[in-house]
């Protein structure tokens, strides 16, 4: 396995050929990275306060998310593994819809039928994801095959964590993708830990990128804390897929700084020295140093941008926290054009019990039978 692709050294200096981006675009990528970190901080605080139920943070992974999403067109597809919500916002998922889904309120486009942190957005071809590890991989491959058969000019970016490489979905998905030569890019975010299982206990391969060879899929390892390296590798893979060259596998080596989710305590299985070592490789600080040195961002300007982003996020939080809850009738709606009698009876029984216990909400009266 060759060395991981790197363009920015830890001090922000160039050590490789940078992708051709305007200064405006470079700045946009920086703002998107800062927004993801600000969203993480706010959502985790809301969860700890008991105001939302679940968060899968992406702190430390900002370069992988922004770098892998930047080369995609709005019409391309993004299949999520857990932490790609920030990338979806970058591609057009409204922040209000993002926050509404975290609250599962009346504005939640999933209508409360998914646990929070399970986003979707039809406008940018961003399907909702499943908590079952790796299931999005064969789904994305099937959709990519359909796109190929229809002659559509789209690429499917299929994201997953290193733990998903041990799933049946990974092996069957990559096998079919290689045989069918679908227009897909498999993006493996190798953040070192599949919940509490470290990489060395998951595979004997030198790199997860080695796994592409078994399926005839070219693969490469990338420094996932280097946003420019992620952009360069993803651009090449996307262009290849779009031109009919078939799928690729990218392994973005990075580190999740917080727990697997808000339900996880990483101190139970991770060494503090390891966390400190990766904290020193912060992707935001590396990119900031590069942009300041290039004159794209002023020294100290980051704090101003962060303050603006937090104010924007807080305004949306206040708006969505005040929104009405999802109507209880949504439990039995949308499956049929007209709610059948048996579901009306079940719902009415549910309402009767809820009213008896004092849990019924206003406006959620029984169905007429």
C-alpha distance (Angstrom), angle and dihedral (degrees) to the residues before:
residue distance angle dihedral
X1 . . .
X2 3.80 . .
X3 3.80 121.0 .
X4 3.78 117.1 -78.0
X5 3.80 114.6 -91.2
X6 3.79 110.5 -99.2
X7 3.79 129.5 175.3
X8 3.82 102.2 165.3
X9 3.79 122.2 53.5
X10 3.78 118.1 -142.4
X11 3.82 90.6 -94.1
X12 3.82 91.1 54.4
X13 3.79 96.1 -105.0
X14 3.80 120.3 135.9
X15 3.81 116.4 -102.3
X16 3.81 96.3 163.0
X17 3.77 142.2 28.6
X18 3.79 108.8 -67.6
X19 3.81 121.6 -140.1
X20 3.78 114.9 -103.7
X21 3.79 104.6 -97.7
X22 3.78 129.9 153.4
X23 3.78 117.8 -119.0
X24 3.80 87.8 -111.4
X25 3.80 91.2 55.4
X26 3.81 92.0 46.7
X27 3.78 89.2 53.6
X28 3.81 91.6 47.4
X29 3.80 90.5 55.2
X30 3.80 89.9 51.6
X31 3.81 91.8 51.3
X32 3.81 90.9 48.6
X33 3.81 89.9 52.5
X34 3.80 91.4 49.4
X35 3.81 90.7 48.4
X36 3.81 91.6 54.7
X37 3.80 91.4 52.2
X38 3.80 92.3 46.2
X39 3.80 91.2 49.2
X40 3.79 90.1 49.9
X41 3.78 92.3 52.5
X42 3.78 93.9 48.5
X43 3.81 95.7 44.4
X44 3.79 93.2 48.8
X45 3.80 91.5 51.1
X46 3.80 90.1 50.1
X47 3.80 90.2 51.0
X48 3.79 92.8 48.8
X49 3.80 88.4 50.5
X50 3.80 90.3 53.7
X51 3.80 93.8 -115.5
X52 3.82 95.3 117.4
X53 3.78 127.9 22.9
X54 3.80 111.6 -134.0
X55 3.81 141.0 13.1
X56 3.80 130.8 -174.5
X57 3.80 101.3 -162.1
X58 3.81 125.5 -148.3
X59 3.80 99.4 -164.5
X60 3.80 106.7 147.1
X61 3.81 93.0 20.1
X62 3.80 98.0 78.4
X63 3.80 94.9 111.6
X64 3.80 92.8 52.7
X65 3.81 93.3 49.7
X66 3.79 97.7 44.7
X67 3.79 95.6 36.2
X68 3.81 94.0 50.9
X69 3.82 93.8 44.5
X70 3.80 98.0 45.1
X71 3.84 96.9 78.0
X72 3.81 93.8 48.8
X73 3.78 122.7 101.4
X74 3.78 119.7 -132.3
X75 3.82 88.3 -109.7
X76 3.82 92.8 55.1
X77 3.80 120.4 95.8
X78 3.80 128.0 -112.3
X79 3.82 117.5 -162.4
X80 3.79 111.3 -163.7
X81 3.78 131.9 -141.2
X82 3.84 100.4 -173.6
X83 3.81 114.1 -68.0
X84 3.80 102.2 49.0
X85 3.82 96.8 98.9
X86 3.79 91.5 102.7
X87 3.79 90.5 52.9
X88 3.80 88.7 51.1
X89 3.81 90.5 53.9
X90 3.80 88.4 50.7
X91 3.83 89.0 54.0
X92 3.79 95.6 48.6
X93 3.80 111.3 -74.1
X94 3.84 101.3 141.4
X95 3.78 112.8 -115.7
X96 3.82 88.5 -131.7
X97 3.82 90.4 59.2
X98 3.80 90.2 47.1
X99 3.80 92.8 54.0
X100 3.82 93.6 40.2
X101 3.79 89.3 56.9
X102 3.80 90.1 51.7
X103 3.82 87.8 56.6
X104 3.84 94.5 38.2
X105 3.80 86.8 -140.3
X106 3.82 131.0 152.7
X107 3.83 89.9 -74.9
X108 3.80 93.0 55.5
X109 3.81 106.9 119.2
X110 3.82 88.4 -151.1
X111 3.83 87.7 58.1
X112 3.78 92.0 -131.9
X113 3.81 92.4 -62.9
X114 3.78 93.3 118.2
X115 3.77 127.4 55.4
X116 3.79 112.8 -108.2
X117 3.81 119.1 -80.3
X118 3.82 89.6 43.1
X119 3.80 102.5 112.4
X120 3.79 133.7 179.9
X121 3.79 136.5 176.4
X122 3.77 123.9 -172.6
X123 3.81 93.2 -166.3
X124 3.81 92.9 67.1
X125 3.81 99.5 31.0
X126 3.80 93.9 -106.5
X127 3.84 109.9 149.5
X128 3.77 121.7 -158.3
X129 3.77 114.3 -100.7
X130 3.78 133.7 -130.6
X131 3.78 125.9 -126.9
X132 3.81 87.4 -134.5
X133 3.79 103.9 102.6
X134 3.79 117.2 -110.2
X135 3.81 99.6 -1.5
X136 3.81 91.8 118.7
X137 3.81 90.1 63.4
X138 3.84 99.5 70.3
X139 3.81 89.0 35.9
X140 3.79 90.4 55.4
X141 3.80 92.0 45.1
X142 3.80 91.2 51.9
X143 3.79 91.1 49.7
X144 3.81 90.7 47.3
X145 3.82 89.8 51.7
X146 3.81 89.3 51.2
X147 3.81 89.7 50.7
X148 3.80 89.7 51.6
X149 3.80 92.7 49.8
X150 3.81 90.9 49.0
X151 3.78 92.1 48.9
X152 3.80 92.7 -122.1
X153 3.80 119.3 167.3
X154 3.80 95.1 -130.3
X155 3.79 138.7 115.0
X156 3.81 125.3 -147.4
X157 3.82 116.0 -140.3
X158 3.79 106.8 -159.8
X159 3.82 113.6 -164.6
X160 3.80 128.3 -164.3
X161 3.78 140.1 148.8
X162 3.79 127.9 -107.9
X163 3.80 90.3 -98.5
X164 3.80 90.7 62.8
X165 3.81 90.2 65.4
X166 3.82 85.5 76.7
X167 3.81 92.4 56.1
X168 3.78 128.7 98.5
X169 3.80 88.8 -124.3
X170 3.80 91.4 62.7
X171 3.79 95.2 52.0
X172 3.79 97.5 41.7
X173 3.81 92.2 41.3
X174 3.80 95.8 51.4
X175 3.78 91.6 42.8
X176 3.81 92.8 55.5
X177 3.80 91.4 41.4
X178 3.79 91.0 54.9
X179 3.81 93.6 47.1
X180 3.81 94.7 44.9
X181 3.85 95.1 37.4
X182 3.78 91.5 -137.1
X183 3.83 123.3 -170.2
X184 3.79 95.2 -105.9
X185 3.79 139.9 125.8
X186 3.79 115.9 -153.6
X187 3.80 109.8 -147.3
X188 3.80 113.0 -162.9
X189 3.79 111.8 -170.4
X190 3.79 102.5 -154.2
X191 3.79 100.8 -163.7
X192 3.79 93.6 163.2
X193 3.79 99.2 -108.7
X194 3.80 135.0 66.1
X195 3.79 92.5 -155.8
X196 3.83 97.2 -62.3
X197 3.83 98.9 -15.2
X198 3.80 113.4 96.7
X199 3.79 122.5 -142.8
X200 3.81 95.3 -106.5
X201 3.81 89.2 60.4
X202 3.82 93.0 49.5
X203 3.78 103.1 54.4
X204 3.78 142.2 10.0
X205 3.81 90.4 -148.5
X206 3.78 117.0 111.5
X207 3.80 89.2 -127.0
X208 3.78 137.2 3.3
X209 3.79 84.9 -121.1
X210 3.82 88.2 70.7
X211 3.80 88.0 69.7
X212 3.78 92.6 71.0
X213 3.80 91.3 67.8
X214 3.80 92.4 67.7
X215 3.79 90.1 61.5
X216 3.80 99.1 39.2
X217 3.81 91.5 -107.7
X218 3.82 119.5 136.7
X219 3.79 112.1 -125.8
X220 3.77 139.2 -175.8
X221 3.77 138.3 -175.5
X222 3.80 119.2 -124.9
X223 3.80 134.3 -168.9
X224 3.79 97.2 -108.5
X225 3.80 93.0 -162.6
X226 3.82 90.0 61.1
X227 3.80 107.8 80.7
X228 3.81 93.7 -168.4
X229 3.81 91.5 53.0
X230 3.81 89.4 50.6
X231 3.81 91.0 49.9
X232 3.81 92.2 48.5
X233 3.82 95.6 47.9
X234 3.79 93.7 43.5
X235 3.81 92.7 47.2
X236 3.79 90.9 54.3
X237 3.82 92.7 47.0
X238 3.82 93.6 45.6
X239 3.80 92.6 48.8
X240 3.80 89.9 49.3
X241 3.81 92.8 50.7
X242 3.80 93.4 44.7
X243 3.80 92.5 51.9
X244 3.81 92.7 53.0
X245 3.80 96.9 -97.6
X246 3.80 94.6 127.6
X247 3.80 134.4 -124.1
X248 3.80 131.2 -29.5
X249 3.80 134.4 -164.7
X250 3.80 120.2 -136.7
X251 3.79 120.9 -170.5
X252 3.80 110.5 -159.9
X253 3.80 108.6 -161.5
X254 3.78 110.7 -149.0
X255 3.81 140.8 123.1
X256 3.79 133.9 -113.0
X257 3.77 105.3 -132.5
X258 3.81 95.8 -159.2
X259 3.79 133.6 41.5
X260 3.78 126.4 -58.0
X261 3.80 84.7 -102.6
X262 3.78 139.0 -19.6
X263 3.82 86.5 -83.7
X264 3.81 93.1 59.8
X265 3.82 131.8 87.1
X266 3.83 106.2 -156.5
X267 3.81 92.8 -174.6
X268 3.81 86.7 76.5
X269 3.81 92.4 68.1
X270 3.83 110.1 12.7
X271 3.76 128.2 79.5
X272 3.81 115.5 -122.8
X273 3.81 91.5 -136.0
X274 3.81 90.4 57.5
X275 3.80 90.9 52.3
X276 3.81 91.2 48.3
X277 3.80 91.1 49.9
X278 3.79 91.5 55.3
X279 3.81 93.1 42.0
X280 3.79 86.4 63.9
X281 3.83 88.1 58.4
X282 3.82 93.6 57.5
X283 3.83 107.5 164.9
X284 3.80 92.7 -146.4
X285 3.78 94.6 54.0
X286 3.81 91.7 46.5
X287 3.79 93.5 51.5
X288 3.80 92.6 42.0
X289 3.80 90.5 55.4
X290 3.79 90.1 51.1
X291 3.81 93.7 48.8
X292 3.80 93.7 46.5
X293 3.79 90.3 49.5
X294 3.81 90.3 49.9
X295 3.80 92.5 48.1
X296 3.81 93.3 -117.7
X297 3.81 93.6 116.5
X298 3.79 125.9 28.0
X299 3.79 121.2 -123.1
X300 3.80 108.1 -92.5
X301 3.80 93.4 13.6
X302 3.80 91.5 113.3
X303 3.80 91.7 75.4
X304 3.81 91.0 54.8
X305 3.80 92.1 50.1
X306 3.80 91.8 47.5
X307 3.81 91.7 50.9
X308 3.82 90.6 52.5
X309 3.80 91.9 48.2
X310 3.80 93.4 48.9
X311 3.81 90.4 49.9
X312 3.82 89.9 50.6
X313 3.80 92.2 48.6
X314 3.80 93.7 45.1
X315 3.81 91.6 52.4
X316 3.80 90.1 54.4
X317 3.81 91.5 46.0
X318 3.81 91.8 54.2
X319 3.80 90.2 48.3
X320 3.79 94.7 49.7
X321 3.79 95.3 41.1
X322 3.80 88.2 58.4
X323 3.82 93.0 49.2
X324 3.78 120.5 109.7
X325 3.80 119.4 -95.7
X326 3.78 119.7 -102.7
X327 3.84 108.5 -82.1
X328 3.78 111.0 -105.5
X329 3.79 89.5 -131.3
X330 3.78 88.0 71.5
X331 3.81 85.3 78.4
X332 3.81 90.2 77.4
X333 3.79 103.6 22.5
X334 3.83 130.9 96.1
X335 3.80 97.3 31.9
X336 3.82 92.6 86.6
X337 3.81 130.9 24.8
X338 3.82 86.2 -122.1
X339 3.79 121.6 24.2
X340 3.84 105.4 -111.0
X341 3.79 121.8 -126.6
X342 3.80 96.1 -107.1
X343 3.82 91.9 56.5
X344 3.81 91.1 44.9
X345 3.81 89.7 54.0
X346 3.80 92.5 48.4
X347 3.79 91.3 48.1
X348 3.82 92.6 47.9
X349 3.81 89.9 51.8
X350 3.79 88.8 50.6
X351 3.83 91.1 50.2
X352 3.80 91.6 48.6
X353 3.79 91.4 54.2
X354 3.82 91.8 43.9
X355 3.80 91.3 51.2
X356 3.78 90.8 48.2
X357 3.80 90.5 53.0
X358 3.78 93.6 41.4
X359 3.81 96.2 -113.9
X360 3.82 100.0 113.1
X361 3.78 117.9 116.3
X362 3.79 126.0 -135.3
X363 3.78 114.1 -92.8
X364 3.79 94.6 22.8
X365 3.79 97.7 107.6
X366 3.77 125.2 158.9
X367 3.80 123.2 -79.2
X368 3.81 117.1 -105.9
X369 3.79 108.7 -111.6
